[in-house]
């Protein structure tokens, strides 16, 4: 293509064909119409809501992440403020291994450091008292949701260490007490974490994933209000851990009160945490397959402080769907040259250049009107007095009158553009000349369309019959020089083709 610039293909760290295949298959099967959580019929939606056991989805956390954060935060003893260094904090998190408290991580109120409680503090009574105090504090702050804690099962590379119930559970204060007294057994391993009340009226959760060198963000907001205590706790609190119809998803996070850069701050914190995960070789620790990825979940509380909630393992399909907007911008369809770009107005080098002082028509007209108003009102000199407007001596000037431009006149016919000239300006500007069209290698002999249109009837014979008697030539003739084949005369003798059209048949009418 003339005028096209050859752009070298950029080698991507992934296969774009595989990404397209994942996006197409997900659009056709799991996500109806391309939207997550959509349903095909209202009946299916109602059937899903009537089955509370089917609303929860598999949700497991990597409990080793809290030990990683604790060691990472204590590397610098002089600067132990975790939020200032990394941009996020964590809520009170208690790791349970086989029904027994293993570690308790919390933020220090003194210097903001991430600390771990001693082994003597890991008592059921101490944990119950701590969650009771949290519930009273949340109630005093106006939190009427009644949710105190959340239980997330532990993921492991060994199937025998995983919980039989692999779903997240949101608990009230009564549920926490029952869980600590009778819910813990040898099959229970996971995370008991204090519930972080969001900054809004509905529960939300932010998930960040990394696909090669790209970090993307997804926000899920529950469709119910947290204050609707008549609705079950899981229905009004589930996000990524529940059926997608319970929440809505957005791939952008905006919170004006937390700052215009809150999304960049969360992505930056996730990016640094992903780098730390790679250094600690967490993927190798859990024997993750190439199509498995680690997702980091955050939440912004009422004070607009980002909290790290948990890390989970998700399939590659969900990672590609979340990073779709960034991946399609690297597709060769977007980055490569546009086919037949010369046919697009402005798609070639023959475009308006601003280097020679080009001014758009609207800007030029606005500037001329401003100059005209200044000329009418007069200018101000150095002393601050208004100067009289200039009077130009022209053919339309009379004494005592200001010189103003004559009223606009209609464009003369000689200056108006014809339809051919307007069509020429409308056509795309191309750097190459218009290609010449070859002539057709044949000529068609047209006869009358309707027998009545050939003329009157003479002696009982219509004009159509007269035409057919005289017209004994083929309807398609070869032009001279197109072929060496000759035709045959009525006697069967071959004769050279002259390429001349038969004489036109005239019918009296």
C-alpha positions in Angstrom: 0.0 0.0 0.0 1.4 3.3 -1.0 2.1 5.7 1.8 1.9 3.0 4.5 4.6 2.9 7.1 6.0 -0.5 8.0 5.8 -0.9 11.8 7.9 -3.7 13.2 5.9 -6.3 15.1 6.4 -6.1 18.9 7.2 -9.4 20.5 4.7 -9.8 23.4 5.4 -12.0 26.5 2.1 -13.9 25.8 0.2 -15.2 22.8 -2.4 -12.8 21.6 -4.2 -15.6 19.8 -4.7 -17.4 23.1 -6.0 -14.2 24.7 -8.6 -13.7 21.8 -9.7 -17.3 22.2 -10.2 -16.9 26.0 -12.2 -13.7 25.5 -14.4 -15.2 22.8 -15.1 -18.4 24.7 -15.9 -16.5 27.9 -18.3 -14.2 26.0 -20.2 -17.1 24.5 -20.4 -19.4 27.6 -19.9 -18.0 31.1 -20.6 -14.4 30.6 -23.9 -13.8 28.7 -23.6 -10.7 26.5 -20.1 -10.1 27.7 -21.2 -8.9 31.2 -20.2 -10.8 34.3 -23.2 -11.9 36.5 -25.7 -11.6 33.7 -28.4 -14.2 33.4 -30.2 -15.5 30.4 -33.8 -15.4 31.8 -35.5 -14.0 34.9 -36.5 -17.5 35.8 -32.9 -18.6 36.2 -32.2 -15.5 38.3 -35.2 -16.3 40.6 -34.1 -20.0 40.9 -30.7 -18.9 42.0 -32.0 -16.6 44.7 -34.3 -19.4 46.0 -31.3 -21.6 46.7 -29.1 -20.0 49.3 -26.7 -22.9 49.3 -25.8 -22.1 45.7 -25.0 -18.4 46.2 -21.5 -19.0 47.7 -18.6 -19.8 45.5 -15.2 -21.3 46.3 -13.0 -18.8 48.1 -9.7 -19.7 49.8 -6.9 -17.5 51.0 -3.1 -17.9 51.2 -2.4 -17.6 54.9 1.4 -17.4 54.3 0.9 -13.8 53.0 0.5 -12.4 56.5 3.8 -13.9 57.7 5.4 -12.4 54.5 4.0 -9.0 55.3 5.1 -9.2 58.9 8.7 -10.0 58.0 8.6 -7.4 55.2 7.4 -4.6 57.5 10.1 -5.3 60.1 13.1 -5.2 57.8 13.6 -1.5 58.5 13.6 -1.0 62.3 14.0 2.8 62.0 11.0 3.3 59.9 8.3 0.8 61.1 5.2 2.7 60.0 3.7 0.2 57.6 1.2 2.6 56.0 3.8 5.2 55.1 6.1 2.7 53.6 3.7 0.5 51.6 0.4 2.5 51.3 -1.9 0.1 53.1 -2.7 -1.7 56.4 -4.2 -5.0 57.4 -7.1 -5.6 59.9 -6.8 -7.9 62.8 -6.1 -11.3 61.3 -5.9 -14.6 63.2 -4.5 -17.7 61.3 -6.1 -21.0 62.4 -4.3 -24.3 61.7 -6.3 -27.5 62.3 -8.7 -25.8 64.7 -6.1 -24.0 66.8 -4.9 -20.3 66.7 -1.5 -20.2 65.1 -0.7 -16.4 64.7 -2.4 -13.1 65.3 -1.3 -10.1 63.2 -2.5 -6.6 63.9 -1.5 -2.9 63.4 0.2 -1.1 66.3 -1.6 2.0 67.5 1.7 3.4 68.8 3.9 3.6 65.7 1.7 2.0 63.0 3.9 -1.1 62.7 2.6 -4.5 61.7 3.0 -6.7 64.7 2.3 -10.3 65.8 1.0 -11.3 69.2 2.8 -13.6 71.5 1.8 -17.2 71.9 0.3 -16.7 75.4 -2.2 -14.2 73.9 -3.5 -16.8 71.4 -6.3 -17.9 73.7 -10.0 -18.4 72.7 -11.2 -16.2 75.6 -8.8 -13.4 74.5 -9.9 -13.6 70.9 -13.6 -13.6 71.9 -13.1 -10.5 74.1 -11.2 -8.7 71.2 -14.1 -9.3 68.8 -16.6 -8.2 71.4 -14.7 -4.9 71.8 -14.6 -4.5 68.0 -18.4 -5.0 67.8 -19.0 -2.4 70.5 -16.6 0.1 68.9 -18.3 -0.4 65.5 -21.7 0.1 67.0 -20.6 3.4 68.6 -19.4 4.6 65.2 -22.8 4.1 63.7 -22.2 0.7 62.0 -25.5 -1.1 62.0 -24.6 -3.9 59.7 -24.0 -6.4 62.6 -21.1 -8.0 60.8 -18.1 -8.5 63.0 -15.8 -11.0 61.3 -15.3 -13.1 58.2 -13.9 -16.6 58.0 -11.9 -17.6 54.9 -10.7 -21.2 54.5 -7.0 -21.8 53.8 -5.7 -23.0 50.4 -2.9 -25.5 50.3 -0.9 -27.6 47.8 -1.9 -30.6 49.9 -5.6 -31.6 49.5 -5.8 -33.1 53.0 -4.9 -29.8 54.6 -7.8 -28.0 52.9 -11.2 -27.5 54.6 -14.1 -29.5 53.4 -16.2 -26.3 53.3 -14.3 -24.0 51.0 -16.6 -21.0 51.2 -16.3 -17.7 53.0 -18.5 -17.0 56.0 -19.6 -13.6 57.3 -20.3 -13.7 61.0 -22.1 -11.6 63.6 -20.9 -11.4 67.2 -23.1 -14.4 68.1 -21.8 -16.4 65.2 -18.2 -15.6 66.2 -18.8 -16.9 69.7 -20.4 -20.1 68.5 -17.6 -20.6 66.0 -14.9 -20.2 68.6 -16.7 -22.5 71.1 -17.9 -25.4 68.8 -17.0 -24.6 65.2 -13.3 -25.2 65.5 -12.0 -28.7 64.8 -9.1 -30.5 63.2 -10.5 -29.9 59.7 -10.7 -26.1 60.2 -7.7 -24.2 58.8 -8.0 -20.7 57.6 -8.2 -17.0 58.5 -10.5 -15.4 61.0 -10.4 -11.7 60.2 -12.1 -8.6 61.6 -14.7 -7.2 59.1 -13.7 -3.9 57.6 -16.7 -1.6 57.2 -16.5 0.1 53.7 -16.7 3.8 53.1 -20.1 3.4 51.4 -23.5 2.0 52.2 -22.8 -1.4 50.5 -20.0 -3.8 50.9 -17.3 -3.7 48.3 -14.0 -5.4 47.5 -11.2 -4.5 45.1 -9.3 -7.3 43.4 -5.9 -6.7 41.7 -4.2 -9.2 39.4 -1.0 -9.2 37.4 -0.8 -10.7 33.9 2.9 -10.7 33.0 3.8 -7.0 33.3 0.3 -5.5 33.6 -1.6 -4.9 36.9 -5.3 -4.4 36.6 -8.1 -3.7 39.1 -11.7 -4.8 39.4 -14.2 -3.5 41.9 -17.2 -5.5 43.1 -20.0 -3.8 45.0 -22.9 -5.7 46.6 -26.4 -4.8 45.4 -27.9 -4.8 48.9 -27.4 -2.3 51.7 -25.4 -3.4 54.7 -28.0 -2.0 57.0 -30.8 -4.3 55.7 -30.7 -6.7 58.6 -33.7 -8.5 57.3 -31.6 -10.0 54.5 -29.2 -12.8 55.3 -25.6 -11.6 56.1 -24.0 -13.4 53.2 -26.4 -11.9 50.6 -25.6 -8.4 51.6 -21.9 -8.9 52.1 -20.8 -11.2 49.3 -18.6 -9.8 46.5 -16.0 -12.0 44.8 -16.8 -14.9 47.2 -20.4 -15.2 46.0 -22.6 -15.5 43.0 -21.8 -12.8 40.5 -25.5 -11.8 40.4 -25.3 -10.5 44.0 -22.8 -7.8 43.0 -21.9 -5.5 40.2 -18.4 -5.2 38.7 -16.4 -2.2 37.5 -12.9 -2.1 36.3 -12.2 1.4 37.7 -12.3 2.7 41.2 -13.2 6.3 41.9 -13.4 7.8 45.4 -13.2 11.6 45.5 -13.0 11.7 49.3 -10.0 9.4 49.3 -8.3 11.4 46.6 -8.2 11.4 42.8 -5.2 9.1 42.9 -6.7 6.3 45.0 -6.7 3.9 42.1 -3.1 4.6 41.3 -2.2 4.1 44.9 -3.9 0.7 45.1 -2.3 -0.4 41.9 1.1 0.8 43.0 0.8 -1.0 46.4 -0.3 -4.2 44.5 2.6 -3.9 42.1 5.1 -3.7 44.9 3.5 -6.6 46.7 3.5 -8.7 43.6 7.2 -8.1 43.3 7.7 -9.2 46.9 5.7 -12.3 46.2 7.9 -13.2 43.3 11.0 -12.7 45.5 9.6 -15.0 48.2 8.7 -17.6 45.5 5.1 -18.0 46.7 4.1 -19.6 43.4 6.6 -22.3 43.8 5.6 -22.8 47.4 2.0 -23.6 46.3 3.0 -25.5 43.2 0.9 -23.3 41.0 0.3 -24.3 37.4 1.1 -21.9 34.6 -2.6 -21.1 34.2 -3.0 -20.2 37.9 -2.4 -16.7 39.2 -2.4 -14.9 42.6 -5.0 -12.2 43.2 -4.7 -9.6 45.9 -7.9 -8.2 47.5 -8.1 -4.7 49.1 -10.8 -2.7 50.7 -11.1 1.1 51.5 -12.6 1.8 55.0 -14.7 4.7 56.2 -11.5 6.7 56.9 -10.4 6.1 53.2 -7.4 3.9 54.2 -6.7 0.9 51.9 -6.7 -2.4 53.8 -5.2 -5.6 52.5 -7.8 -8.3 53.1 -6.5 -11.6 51.6 -4.7 -13.2 48.6 -6.3 -16.0 46.6 -5.6 -18.2 43.6 -7.7 -17.7 40.5 -7.7 -19.3 37.0 -6.1 -17.6 34.0 -9.5 -17.0 32.4 -10.5 -14.5 35.1 -7.2 -12.8 34.9 -7.4 -12.2 31.2 -11.0 -11.0 31.5 -10.0 -8.5 34.1 -7.0 -7.3 32.1 -8.9 -7.2 28.8 -8.8 -3.4 28.4 -5.0 -3.3 28.6 -4.4 -6.4 26.5 -6.4 -5.3 23.5 -4.4 -2.1 23.3 -1.4 -4.3 22.4 -3.1 -6.3 19.7 -1.7 -5.9 16.2 -5.1 -4.9 15.1 -4.7 -1.7 17.2 -0.9 -1.2 16.9 -0.4 -2.3 13.2 -1.0 -0.2 10.1 -4.5 0.4 9.0 -5.3 -1.4 5.7 -6.2 1.1 2.9 -5.5 4.1 5.2 -5.3 6.3 2.1 -9.0 6.0 1.7 -9.6 7.8 5.1 -9.6 11.6 5.0 -6.5 12.7 6.9 -5.0 9.2 6.8 -2.1 10.2 4.7 0.6 12.9 4.8 -1.6 15.3 2.9 -3.2 16.8 6.0 -3.4 20.3 7.4 -0.2 21.3 9.2 -0.1 23.7 12.1 3.5 24.6 11.6 2.8 27.3 9.1 0.5 29.2 11.5 -2.8 27.5 10.5 -5.7 28.7 12.5 -9.0 26.9 12.6 -12.0 28.7 11.1 -13.9 29.1 14.4 -10.8 30.4 16.2 -10.1 32.8 13.3 -13.7 34.1 13.3 -13.6 34.6 17.1 -10.4 36.5 16.9 -11.7 38.8 14.2 -14.8 39.5 16.2 -12.7 40.4 19.2 -10.6 42.7 17.2 -13.7 44.3 15.8 -15.1 44.9 19.2 -11.8 46.4 20.4 -11.8 48.7 17.4 -15.4 49.8 18.2 -14.8 50.4 21.9 -11.5 52.0 21.4 -8.1 51.2 23.0 -6.6 52.3 26.3 -3.4 54.3 26.2 -0.6 54.4 28.8 -2.4 57.1 30.9 -5.5 54.9 31.2 -7.7 57.1 28.9 -9.8 55.6 26.2 -8.6 56.4 22.7 -11.1 57.2 19.9 -11.6 54.4 17.5 -9.7 54.6 14.2 -11.6 56.0 11.2 -10.5 54.5 7.9 -11.1 56.6 4.8 -12.8 54.3 2.3 -15.4 54.5 -0.4 -18.2 53.9 2.2 -16.9 56.5 4.7 -18.8 59.6 5.4 -17.8 62.4 7.8 -19.0 61.8 11.3 -19.5 58.1 10.9 -17.2 55.3 12.1 -15.7 53.1 9.4 -17.3 49.7 9.6 -17.0 46.8 7.2 -19.8 46.7 4.6 -22.5 44.1 5.2 -21.7 40.7 3.8 -22.9 40.0 0.3 -24.0 36.7 -1.2 -21.4 34.8 -3.0 -21.6 35.3 -6.8 -22.5 32.4 -9.0 -19.1 32.4 -10.6 -17.4 31.7 -7.2 -19.8 29.0 -6.1 -18.7 25.5 -6.3 -20.3 23.0 -8.7 -21.5 19.6 -7.6 -18.4 18.1 -9.2 -16.0 20.4 -7.2 -17.9 19.6 -4.0 -17.7 15.9 -4.7 -13.9 16.3 -5.3 -13.4 17.9 -1.9 -15.6 15.2 -0.3 -13.5 12.4 -1.7 -10.6 11.1 0.4 -7.2 12.7 -0.2 -4.8 10.2 -1.6 -1.1 10.3 -2.3 -1.4 8.0 -5.3 -3.1 8.8 -8.6 -6.5 7.3 -9.4 -6.1 3.9 -11.1 -7.2 3.6 -14.7 -10.1 1.3 -15.3 -9.7 -1.2 -18.2 -12.4 -1.2 -20.9 -14.8 -4.1 -20.9 -13.8 -6.9 -23.4 -17.3 -7.1 -24.8 -20.2 -4.9 -25.9 -23.8 -5.6 -25.3 -26.5 -5.1 -28.0 -29.6 -3.9 -26.3 -33.0 -4.7 -27.7 -36.3 -3.3 -26.7 -37.5 -4.2 -23.3 -41.2 -4.3 -24.1 -42.5 -5.4 -27.5 -45.0 -2.5 -27.5 -42.2 0.0 -27.2 -40.7 -0.9 -30.6 -43.4 0.7 -32.7 -46.8 0.3 -34.2 -48.0 -2.9 -35.8 -47.7 -2.8 -39.7 -49.7 -5.3 -41.7 -50.4 -7.5 -38.8 -46.7 -7.8 -37.9 -45.6 -6.1 -34.7 -42.4 -4.1 -34.5 -40.9 -6.7 -32.1 -41.3 -9.4 -34.8 -39.6 -7.1 -37.4 -36.8 -6.5 -35.0 -36.3 -10.2 -34.3 -36.3 -11.0 -38.0 -33.6 -8.5 -38.8 -31.6 -9.0 -35.6 -29.7 -12.3 -36.2 -26.4 -11.2 -34.5 -25.3 -12.5 -31.0 -26.1 -10.2 -28.1 -22.5 -10.1 -26.9 -19.6 -9.4 -29.3 -15.9 -9.5 -28.7 -14.0 -6.2 -29.2 -11.2 -6.2 -31.8 -7.9 -7.4 -30.5 -9.4 -9.3 -27.5 -9.4 -12.7 -29.2 -8.2 -14.4 -32.4 -11.2 -16.6 -32.7 -13.4 -16.0 -35.7 -17.1 -16.5 -36.3 -18.9 -18.6 -38.9 -21.1 -17.3 -41.6 -24.6 -18.8 -42.2 -23.1 -21.3 -44.7 -20.8 -22.7 -42.0 -17.6 -21.1 -43.4 -15.3 -19.5 -40.9 -14.8 -15.7 -41.2 -12.7 -13.2 -39.4 -14.3 -11.2 -36.7 -14.2 -7.5 -37.4 -15.4 -6.5 -34.0 -17.9 -4.1 -35.5 -21.3 -3.8 -33.9 -24.4 -4.7 -36.0 -26.2 -1.8 -37.6 -29.0 -0.4 -35.5 -32.4 -1.6 -36.5 -34.9 1.1 -37.1 -38.5 0.4 -36.8 -41.0 2.8 -38.2 -43.3 4.1 -35.6 
